[in-house]
């Protein structure tokens, strides 16, 4: 009970309980319910991805996206911070770049962490990048990359 870390975490729990009770909300664990697998063309528009979550996190809320497997040369994960409270689903974007004439699928692992340090279990999801119509006509295999961004 004299451990400062324990005291700090205990007070965060009391504060959260008070905040939820004041808003007549149930105490629901922060979890990611689902992140769908998505597909998009290389060089096309950014690909929106919904993150369906449950719970009442303390904002700001950070979504961390880590690459697990990459069939291209470059797959870059990242983090997106949602400063203002917003309901589920959150949204971020993937971009497929490059000029490969083949489909490529990458696997990602994502977590949410709120301002109190509460972190969800990781959820895996996939991105498939497809050839653009101009790349299909060329029939060549070239370099490509995948990046993570925010929805503006």
N, C-alpha and C positions, 0 to 999 in steps of 0.2 A: 504493500500500500504506500510505502515511502518512495517508490520508484517514480521519478519525474515523468518518464514515458507513459507509465500506467496512468498516472494522474491526468496527463494531457488527453490521452485517449478516452478515459472515463468521462471527462468533462465534455469532450466532443460528442460522446454518446448521449449525455444528459441534454446538451444543447439541441441535438437532432431530435430527440424524443419530444422536447418542448416545442420545437418548430413544427413538427408534424402534427402534434396534438392541437396546436393553435390553429392549424389549417384544416383540422378534421381529416387527416390522412393517416392511413395505416402504415406501419413500419414494414416496408417491403425491401428485401435485399436488392442491391444494385446488381443487375445481371444483363448480359446481352442475350436477348431472345433469339435473334437471327441476323445474319448478314447474307444476302443472297449472292449466288455466283452470278457474275455479269460477263457480257461479251460486247466487244466494240471493235471498229475498224482502226487500223493504224493510220495516223494522220487525220483522223476524223475528230468530231467534237469530243469534249471531255465526257467521260462515262459516269453518270451519277450512281452512287451506291447508298442505299438506306441502311442505317444501323438502328434496328428495333430494340429498345431497351426497356427494362422495368425498374421500378424503384424511384426514389426521390433524392437524387444526388445533390450535393452542395456544389454549386457552380463557382468558379469555372470548372469545366469538365474537359478532360483531355483524352482524345482517342489516339492510341498508339497502334500503328500498322507496321508489322514486321514481315519481311519476306521469308518464307519457309523454303520454297523451291522456285527456281527460275529457269525456264526453258530458253530464254534469250540471254544475251550477254550482260545486260544491265537491268536490274529491277531494284528500284529505290523506294524504300518504305519511308515513313515519316510520322509526324504527329500533327493533329489538328486540335486546336483549343477552341471550345465554345464558351465565350465569356459570359454571355447572358443566358439566363434560364430559358430552356426551350423544351417543348414536349417531344416525345418519341414520334417518329423516327428522326434521328440526326442524319445528316447527309455529308458525304465527302465525294471526291471525284478521283478517278483513275484516268491516265492518259496513256495511249499506246502510240509509240513513235517508231520510226524505222521503215524498212521497206521489204521485209521478208514476204515471200509468196506463200508461206505456210502458216497455219494456225499455230499459236503458241499459248500454252496455259501455264500460269504461275499460281502458286498457293501462298496465301497470306494468313497471318495470325493477328487478330486485333483484340485489344483490351480497352476498357474505359477506366479512368482514375479520376475521382472527384477531389475537390479542394480539401477534404478531410483526410485524403490518402486512402479512401476505400477503393479497392481495385477489383474488377470483375475477373472471372476465369476467362482465359483466351478462347476465342471462337475462330475457327478456320473457315476460309472462303476462297473462291477462285476467280481469277480474271483470265478470260481468253481473248487474245488479240487476233483479229482476222486480217487478211490482206485487204488493202484498199483496192478499189477498182482499177486504178492506174498500175498498181504493183502486179495484179493478176495478169495484166496484159504483157508485162515485161518478163515474167516467169523466171526471175532470179531470186536467190536467197542472199540477203544482205544483213547488216546489223540492225538492232532494234533496242528500244529501252521502254521501261514502264515507270511512271512517276505517280505520286500521290499528291492531291491538292485539295483545296477547300472549295465549297460552293459559294459563289458571290451573288 
